Amino acid sequence: MATFTKLSASETPTIQINSKYKISKINDNIYGGFTEHMGRCIYGGIYDPGNNLSDENGYRKDVMEALKELNVPVMRYPGGNFVATYRWEDGIGPREQRPSRPELAWLGTETNQFGTDEFLQWCELLGTEPYFALNFGTGTLLEALAWIEYCNLDGDTHYANLRRKNGRQKPYNVKYWALGNECWGPWQVEQMTKEAYAEKAYQWAKAIKLLDPSVELVLCGQDGTSTWDAYVLKQCIKWNAHALGGSTDKPLISMHSIHIYTSAQEHLPNATAPRSAERAIEITAGLIDLARIENQIPHSVPRPTICFDEWNVWDPTRAPGDKGAEEKYTLSDALAVAVWLNVFIRQSKYIGMANIAQSVNVISPLMTSETGITKQTTWWPLLLFSKYMRGSTIPVNVSCGEYEGPTQPAWIRGTIETPWLDVSAAISDDGWVSLAVVNVSDTDGIEVDLMGAAGTDIQVHTVTGSSTSVFNTQDNQEVRIEESKWDGKGKFLFLKHSFTLLRWKV
């Protein structure tokens, strides 16, 4: 949580940190990833058989090591829009017997050479937990139940035995399952009304919980600010003891999914655009509370959290989805990603999971070629947050000037502030305080009195570049992490167009 006090140009900016009080636990799952059968995310991304950089299974070793460096806790699969026509049984069994299908979301051909068992094996090697999305477009409830049986059941049943036949004896125990993806969107195969979706989601949820009560189900929301979100939450955030085998302390729905992508051609609207996501989280949290109040949910039933399972900087006109969506990210985009991550830290009370879209090649901080990988500008703030911004959110007060120009979307102005310094703070379980500060100004460094920073040996990690338009290539990493130390004396200068992470031990 951060509070903001607007100052005039003549007043001294301050950041006050209080490490004695923990506001809420930061769920490690906010650093989740996303792999969709889209562009080069799967084929040529995480799976590239025949390449010298791949292992005996066809998995790219350089991608694996990079994602291990991020310590990705959960990985969403197989979509995204792709899942609306996906037949999961096409992607299991002997590869030579798997059918190729027309792929309607991104207008390609799906060979099904990479499917359920390959993905789950890859997750185990990576050390991440899988999160599957169910086909709510052309799929049926029986197909969904069969997929869960294949992955999770240990009895003498058809699909559990089929898994064993395909070489996997023990269940995979896939915990997270999404009830569709963006079913509200006009681009979807079998787009649904909110009424039709809510009825279907509730009935599917009851059946799935009867099959496997241990799974956590994710409801398909929109962006958290829509009538779709309000309606489906009201209809689906219900307590149903019968569907849960008589349990009174488990929710039918564990999380509500929302998606937002931000972008703008000009730097300042681009860097401040993730503030729209912060307001959306606050609104969604209120809608969840409203549904619980109106549906008289017992307080013993855990409150559903928000699953922000698609987020990033993406301009679809600059990087069209049907052409692979390979964004070339600038320093401005890296600062926007840092603001995004600050949002998740500040709002940790409400966030159960977040998944950057996507993990490799497609609107991604990590790009592959036949000979190696490129860590784009956005990789570096993501790495710093994933390494250090864990534990618990702590209170911070920011007093500084405010950017007052146009915003994208326009409704940011008047609903939430856009300070020059975007800040969050966390304390780890072993007592390290991390202060994350984005100076969005592209013209001015800002000197700040840091109140609450302790010690004379403060670690400083800085991400910046010569201009907001610079980008990285495989051979030239202009935007990267620069490390230094600060003695804690006097004011600290946050460089123009920079992301800075300060760390000290309490």
C-alpha positions, -999 to +999 in steps of 0.1 A: +000+000+000+012+035-008-003+068-001+004+099-022+007+136-012+010+160-041+037+187-037+044+219-056+077+223-075+092+243-047+087+216-020+111+188-012+099+153-023+100+126+004+094+089+006+086+076+041+089+038+047+076+020+077+091-014+079+075-023+113+041-029+099+031-056+074+000-048+054-005-081+035+014-111+023+027-110-013+015-141-031+045-155-050+021-164-078+021-127-089+053-136-108+035-162-129+041-168-166+019-176-196+026-199-226+000-200-254+000-218-287+005-184-305+033-173-327+067-186-316+058-190-279+057-228-279+073-239-312+106-221-315+102-208-280+101-232-251+100-262-275+125-264-304+135-300-312+166-303-334+181-271-322+216-274-307+203-254-277+176-279-270+177-310-247+168-345-256+131-336-251+132-307-274+130-281-246+152-250-251+178-251-224+186-214-225+149-205-221+147-230-192+176-214-174+163-179-180+129-187-166+146-205-136+164-172-130+130-156-127+118-183-103+085-185-121+060-201-096+031-209-119+026-211-157-007-207-176-014-229-206-026-235-234-043-201-239-055-175-242-078-173-272-063-205-286-081-226-260-116-218-274-112-245-301-085-267-285-091-304-283-068-316-255-069-352-266-053-342-300-021-334-280-015-367-262-002-401-272+023-410-300+033-379-319+030-395-353-007-402-346-016-367-335-037-347-359-030-312-373-059-288-370-068-254-383-062-229-355-089-201-355-077-177-329-044-168-346-052-182-380-025-209-382-022-246-381-017-265-348+004-297-352-003-309-316+034-320-314+034-303-280+006-310-256-005-319-221+022-344-211+050-323-228+039-291-210+035-308-176+070-325-180+084-291-189+068-276-158+084-302-136+118-296-151+113-258-146+100-262-111+068-243-118+031-252-111+008-256-141-024-236-146-048-248-173-076-230-191-106-250-201-122-247-236-154-228-230-159-222-268-163-254-287-155-276-256-180-297-236-182-304-199-175-340-205-142-331-223-133-308-194-139-335-168-119-360-189-089-336-190-090-332-152-094-370-148-064-375-171-043-351-151-054-356-115-071-389-108-054-419-094-081-446-096-088-473-121-107-451-146-105-446-183-086-414-186-064-421-156-054-453-173-049-435-206-024-413-188-006-444-175-006-459-211+010-427-223+039-431-198+028-412-167+019-434-137+013-409-110-012-380-113+001-346-122-022-329-096-029-298-117-043-274-091-055-243-111-082-245-138-097-215-155-134-216-166-127-203-201-108-173-214-122-139-225-156-155-233-171-120-235-149-109-264-162-105-300-130-121-313-139-153-295-151-185-312-185-189-295-186-155-278-210-156-249-234-132-231-227-126-194-260-145-186-250-176-207-215-176-193-225-173-157-250-202-159-225-224-177-196-215-154-216-223-122-227-256-135-193-266-147-178-255-114-201-278-094-193-308-116-156-302-115-156-299-077-175-332-074-148-349-095-118-332-078-126-311-048-089-301-044-088-279-076-090-241-075-113-227-102-108-193-118-138-174-131-136-155-164-139-118-159-133-089-183-111-060-171-126-056-136-146-025-144-174-039-165-210-051-161-197-085-171-175-087-140-203-075-117-229-100-132-208-131-133-194-125-098-230-121-084-241-153-101-211-175-094-196-163-061-219-186-041-216-211-013-226-245-023-220-271+003-236-299-017-213-293-046-183-295-023-193-327-006-208-310+024-178-287+031-186-254+046-152-237+044-142-240+008-153-217-020-167-229-053-147-202-071-112-194-058-102-165-081-117-140-106-097-134-137-092-099-153-071-089-183-056-055-192-029-045-217-015-010-217+004+011-242+007+046-257+029+061-283+041+089-260+063+080-231+045+096-202+010+082-211+027+048-217+046+047-183+016+058-163-010+036-181-007+007-156-024+030-130-056+019-148-049-016-137-046-004-101-080+012-102-094-019-119-081-041-090-098-018-065-131-019-083-130-057-088-122-062-051-154-042-043-174-062-067-162-094-050-172-080-017-206-070-030-213-104-044-204-120-011-226-096+008-256-100-015-252-138-016-248-140+022-215-160+020-205-172+054-173-154+065-157-188+071-156-193+034-124-178+021-127-146+000-119-151-037-089-133-049-081-116-083-062-136-110-046-110-133-037-138-157-030-116-187-011-083-183+017-065-201+025-036-224+011-045-258+002-024-288-017-048-312-012-024-341+026-024-336+027-062-330-004-079-344-014-111-328-020-130-360+016-122-370+032-134-338+029-103-316+067-100-313+070-066-296+104-048-295+103-032-261+118+002-252+130+017-220+096+034-217+080+000-218+104-013-191+093+015-168+057+007-175+063-029-166+079-017-133+048+004-126+027-027-133+047-047-108+044-019-082+006-021-087+007-058-078+028-052-047+006-023-035-025-044-041-012-077-027-042-080-004-064-087-034-041-106-059-039-143-058-020-147-091-007-126-120+007-139-153+027-118-177+016-124-212+036-141-225+068-158-213+087-163-246+087-145-279+051-133-279+049-098-263+076-112-241+107-099-221+125-130-235+131-135-272+148-165-289+167-169-321+183-200-335+215-191-318+205-177-284+182-154-265+176-117-261+167-102-227+145-073-237+143-041-217+113-054-198+132-084-185+153-064-160+126-049-138+107-082-139+139-100-127+145-075-099+109-077-086+109-115-089+142-118-069+135-092-042+099-080-040+086-110-020+074-114+015+049-087+027+038-053+015+047-025+039+033+010+041+050+038+022+040+075+018+051+093-013+052+131-014+062+146-048+049+163-079+024+148-103+023+142-140-008+161-151-008+155-189-030+132-210-033+096-200-041+063-217-068+054-211-082+089-206-103+078-176-072+075-154-073+113-150-098+120-122-100+085-108-064+079-096-032+099-092-002+098-115+028+108-094+062+114-109+075+087-085+057+054-086+066+035-054+060+002-036+078-014-007+082-049+007+099-067+035+111-103+031+107-130+057+144-126+067+141-089+073+153-073+040+134-041+030+131-035-008+119-001-020+109+000-057+108+034-073+100+044-109+108+080-119+086+083-150+099+118-158+119+118-191+135+151-183+143+154-146+160+135-119+143+138-086+162+142-053+143+127-024+145+126+014+142+089+023+127+086+057+130+051+071+159+039+050+183+022+075+220+017+075+250+030+056+254+001+032+222+003+011+222-018-021+212+001-053+199-016-085+192+008-113+176+002-147+178+031-172+192+040-206+202+070-228+166+077-238+131+063-233+131+049-269+162+027-266+158-011-269+180-042-265+193-067-290+210-100-286+244-083-291+237-050-273+221-048-239+220-011-233+192-014-208+203-037-180+208-036-142+236-014-128+245-021-092+260+003-067+258+013-030+246+043-011+257+054+024+222+065+034+233+101+039+216+132+025+191+130-003+189+102-029+187+111-066+164+090-087+176+094-122+153+106-150+134+078-168+147+051-144+137+022-122+156+019-089+154-008-063+170+000-029+176-028-004+187-028+032+185-052+062+164-042+092 
